[in-house]
Amino acid sequence: MRALLADDNESSIFSVSNYLETFGIQAICACTRQECLELLEMCNVDVVIVDLVIDGCFSLTCVEKIREKYPSLPVIIWTGYTAEQLPKHILERFIVIYKPYCLEEVRKLIIKQQPL
């Protein structure tokens, strides 16, 4: 299984990546929205996890582009915002992981997206 992780917090993304790889999940890391979209074009992944805010800007455009171009690809948003602070349409259309998250929670969500 391959997961594309996008977050501008490099230390956070690499700790998640290292944790996932100990369980056989190959993690591909992007530190910008643009890098995320470029890697998605080049790499075959099973799930994408995108931080809601990258470089101080909302990543909804990036997430919407992914959803539009790859409608069957699971997209998970991780965020420091609470459910009450998020627009309702995000909660309805995406799986959301709230920071601080547990690494095991992230792994289980990724595994859950794997087709049977």
Secondary structure, 3 states (H helix, E strand, C coil): CEEEEECCCHHHHHHHHHHHHCCCCEEEEECCHHHHHHHHHHCCCCEEEEECEECCEECHHHHHHHHHHCCCCCEEEEECCCHHHCCHHHHHHCEEEECCCCHHHHHHHHHHCCCC
